[in-house]
């Protein structure tokens, strides 16, 4: 199809079968960038529109065909022919004009009696090997003519018995692929619902130990999604001291400094009298001076020292609950959350204690179809809303996995089941919601088979009933076949 200039989204297609009246099944393939879709519909072409495109030779051929198929008209043509012969003989001696008139009657009779002389190149006069030796059947005027291999009859369609007729070109267009069903054994499985959580050893919270005002670090406050290293300074907290507390601390510092001056003077006098005063007095003066100096050193940072908030682990910042200048309380407020994306887990719940005690492996599938391989770590002994929590480790977590993301879990338990293992995309649902698979019955015929399945892992299912061994089942393109009407 070619685009129509000046009209966005409009395309023109002029196939040869548009000249044939009747109902035509149409399948349109649309491709845009990486997306593709199929549109299936029906095109009705009235008889008048098709007749308007035919030429004068086709009109003559149609009249001749009607004469050949009507015995009454054929008898009339023979009588006209004989009348023309007699008239020509009788009027031969009476002049040239009458002779021409008689010849015209003979010509009309011959014309009506033999319609094959008006065959034209637009019609197909060839016959297959099966038709050789057979007389062509007469087709009444206005009857529907079956289309050839290139007509609309080659479009995929659903047959009255519910099966599908899909020609080979359409199968290649739909990328239909099949496999031969082989009986196999697989582990018994159960379905669970869970969510992604952080590993306790791969996640951390950053909290303040005192009340204060947030001050950014040398590189600013970290943002969500930023990678940080263990021990990296994320922010500072300047102590929040009220006016009354500040006055009290300043008063204590002043008293200590006063006592410090007196202690230094006393120690100097005693050292000058060394030998005449007891050594014990000198040592006591030195100890008193050192104690006062430590008291002053302890009181001074209370007004100026800032607390550094450091990352407990290396990972990605998943939450930042502070802003520059914000006053925080030294309580249970979480300032930053950090998660190592390489160390994630999945938590699920099971209501059957037998399931919790027999799980030995599992796989999980995210909403966008990503499959996760899980290793069972154990289960809790405490019920949570009458359910048993199960914990799984994610082996090699993929990129883009988020904490709290819901997943569908297929857990393997003790026991085996026999059936046909098929890819998950082979199983689709019919109009009533029943799971089915499409069996490739003949080269161009597909039959829907209702099935009963159980999941094997995130990518395959086990068909327990509905498919016979050695049957050819559609794997790729089953969803598109299910849309054929």
Residue pairs with C-beta under 8 A, 6 or more apart in sequence:
1 11
1 12
1 13
2 11
2 12
2 13
3 10
3 11
3 12
4 10
4 11
4 12
16 150
17 24
17 147
17 150
17 151
17 152
18 45
19 50
19 53
19 54
20 45
20 50
20 145
20 147
20 151
21 45
21 46
21 47
21 49
21 50
21 51
22 44
22 45
22 144
23 42
23 43
23 44
23 45
24 42
24 43
24 44
24 45
24 151
24 152
25 40
25 41
25 42
25 152
25 153
25 155
25 157
26 40
26 41
26 42
26 43
26 152
26 155
27 38
27 39
27 40
27 155
27 156
27 170
28 38
28 39
28 40
28 41
29 36
29 37
29 38
29 173
30 36
30 37
30 38
30 39
38 174
38 480
38 483
40 155
40 156
40 483
40 484
40 485
43 152
47 142
55 122
57 118
57 120
58 120
58 122
60 118
61 115
61 118
61 119
61 120
61 123
62 141
64 112
64 115
64 118
65 115
65 139
65 141
66 73
66 141
67 73
67 74
67 77
67 112
67 115
68 74
68 115
68 138
69 138
69 140
73 112
74 112
74 113
76 112
77 109
77 112
77 113
78 109
78 113
80 105
80 108
80 109
80 112
81 105
81 106
81 108
81 109
81 110
81 112
81 113
82 109
83 105
83 109
84 102
84 103
84 104
84 105
84 106
84 107
84 108
84 109
85 102
85 106
87 98
87 101
87 102
87 105
88 99
88 102
88 103
88 105
88 106
89 102
90 102
91 98
91 99
91 101
91 102
92 99
92 102
111 117
119 125
124 148
139 145
146 153
147 153
154 167
154 169
154 170
155 167
155 170
156 164
156 165
156 166
156 167
156 170
156 174
156 481
156 484
157 164
157 165
157 484
157 485
158 164
158 165
158 484
158 485
159 165
159 445
162 447
162 448
163 441
163 445
163 446
163 447
163 448
164 438
164 445
164 446
164 447
164 481
164 484
165 444
165 445
166 174
166 176
166 444
166 445
166 446
166 481
166 484
167 444
168 443
168 444
171 444
171 477
174 477
174 480
174 481
175 476
175 477
176 474
176 476
176 477
176 480
176 481
177 474
177 475
177 476
177 477
178 440
178 472
178 473
178 474
178 475
179 422
179 472
179 473
179 475
180 470
180 471
180 472
180 473
181 420
181 422
181 463
181 467
181 468
181 469
181 470
181 471
181 472
181 473
182 420
182 421
182 469
182 470
183 418
183 419
183 420
183 469
184 418
184 419
184 420
184 421
184 462
185 416
185 417
185 418
186 416
186 417
186 419
186 421
186 456
186 462
187 361
187 412
187 413
187 415
187 416
187 417
187 456
188 412
188 413
188 414
188 415
188 416
188 417
188 454
189 410
189 411
189 412
189 413
189 454
189 455
189 456
189 457
190 350
190 352
190 355
190 410
190 411
190 413
191 408
191 409
191 410
191 411
191 455
192 348
192 349
192 350
192 355
192 362
192 390
192 408
192 409
192 410
192 411
193 348
193 349
193 406
193 407
193 408
193 409
194 346
194 347
194 348
194 349
194 364
194 390
194 392
194 406
194 407
194 409
195 346
195 347
195 404
195 405
195 406
195 407
196 344
196 345
196 346
196 394
196 401
196 402
196 403
196 404
196 405
196 407
197 344
197 345
197 346
197 347
197 403
197 404
198 339
198 340
198 343
198 344
198 345
198 403
199 340
199 343
199 344
199 345
199 393
201 343
202 313
202 315
202 339
202 340
202 342
202 343
202 344
203 313
203 315
203 337
203 338
203 339
203 340
203 343
203 403
204 311
204 312
204 313
204 315
204 337
204 338
205 312
205 334
205 336
205 337
205 338
206 234
206 309
206 310
206 311
206 312
206 334
206 335
206 336
206 337
206 338
207 332
207 333
207 334
207 335
208 237
208 307
208 309
208 328
208 329
208 330
208 333
208 335
209 307
209 330
210 237
210 239
210 307
210 330
211 239
211 240
211 327
211 328
211 329
211 330
212 237
212 238
212 239
212 240
212 306
212 307
212 327
212 328
212 330
213 237
213 238
213 240
213 325
213 326
213 327
213 328
214 221
214 235
214 236
214 237
214 322
214 323
214 324
214 325
214 326
214 327
214 328
215 235
215 236
215 237
215 238
215 306
215 324
215 325
216 235
216 236
216 324
217 233
217 234
217 235
217 236
217 308
218 233
221 234
221 235
221 320
221 322
221 323
221 324
222 228
222 234
222 317
222 320
222 336
223 317
223 320
224 317
224 318
224 319
224 320
225 316
225 317
226 316
226 317
227 314
227 315
227 316
227 317
228 234
228 311
228 314
228 315
228 316
228 317
228 338
229 311
229 314
230 311
230 312
230 313
230 314
231 310
231 311
232 310
232 311
233 308
233 309
233 310
234 309
234 310
234 311
234 335
234 336
235 309
235 322
235 335
236 306
236 307
236 308
236 309
237 306
237 307
237 309
237 328
238 306
239 302
239 303
239 305
239 306
239 307
240 327
241 249
241 302
241 303
246 303
249 299
249 302
249 303
250 303
252 299
253 296
253 299
253 300
256 292
256 295
256 296
256 299
257 296
259 292
260 289
260 292
260 293
260 296
263 285
263 288
263 289
263 292
264 289
266 285
267 282
267 285
267 286
267 289
270 277
270 281
270 282
270 285
271 282
274 282
309 335
309 336
311 336
311 338
312 338
313 338
313 340
314 340
315 338
315 339
315 340
315 341
316 338
316 339
316 340
316 341
317 336
317 337
317 338
318 337
318 338
318 339
318 403
319 334
319 336
319 337
320 335
320 336
321 333
321 334
321 335
321 336
322 328
322 335
322 336
328 335
339 403
341 397
341 399
341 401
342 397
343 397
344 394
344 397
344 401
344 403
345 377
345 391
345 392
345 393
345 394
346 364
346 372
346 374
346 391
346 392
346 393
346 394
346 407
346 409
347 389
347 390
347 391
347 392
348 389
348 390
348 392
348 409
348 411
349 384
349 385
349 387
349 388
349 389
349 390
350 356
350 359
350 379
350 387
350 388
350 390
350 411
351 386
351 387
351 388
353 388
355 411
355 413
356 379
356 388
356 390
357 379
358 413
358 414
359 376
359 379
359 390
359 411
359 412
359 413
360 376
360 412
360 413
360 414
361 374
361 375
361 376
361 411
361 412
362 374
362 376
362 392
362 409
362 410
362 411
362 412
363 371
363 372
363 373
363 374
363 409
363 410
363 457
363 458
364 371
364 372
364 374
364 392
364 394
364 407
364 408
364 409
364 410
364 458
365 371
365 372
365 407
365 408
365 410
365 458
366 372
366 401
366 405
366 407
367 405
367 406
370 398
370 400
370 401
371 457
371 458
371 459
372 394
372 395
372 397
372 398
372 401
372 407
372 458
373 394
373 395
373 396
374 392
374 393
374 394
374 395
374 409
375 392
375 393
375 395
376 390
376 391
376 392
376 411
377 391
377 392
377 393
378 390
378 391
379 388
379 389
379 390
379 391
380 388
380 389
380 391
390 411
392 409
394 401
408 458
410 455
410 456
410 457
410 458
417 454
417 462
417 464
419 454
419 462
419 463
419 464
419 465
420 462
420 463
420 467
420 469
420 473
421 456
421 460
421 461
421 462
421 463
422 437
422 460
422 461
422 463
422 467
422 473
422 475
423 459
423 460
423 461
423 475
424 455
424 458
424 459
424 460
424 461
425 475
425 476
425 478
425 479
426 437
426 438
426 461
426 473
426 474
426 475
426 478
427 435
427 436
427 437
427 451
427 453
427 461
427 463
427 478
428 435
428 436
428 437
428 438
428 478
428 479
428 482
429 435
429 436
429 482
430 436
430 448
430 450
430 482
434 450
435 450
435 451
435 452
435 453
436 448
436 449
436 450
436 451
436 482
437 448
437 449
437 451
437 463
437 466
437 467
437 473
437 474
437 478
438 446
438 447
438 448
438 449
438 473
438 474
438 478
438 481
438 482
439 446
439 447
439 448
439 449
439 467
439 471
439 472
439 473
439 474
440 446
440 472
440 473
440 474
441 447
446 474
446 481
449 466
449 467
449 471
450 466
451 463
451 464
451 465
451 466
451 467
452 463
452 464
452 465
452 466
453 461
453 462
453 463
453 464
454 461
454 462
454 464
455 461
455 462
456 462
467 473
474 481
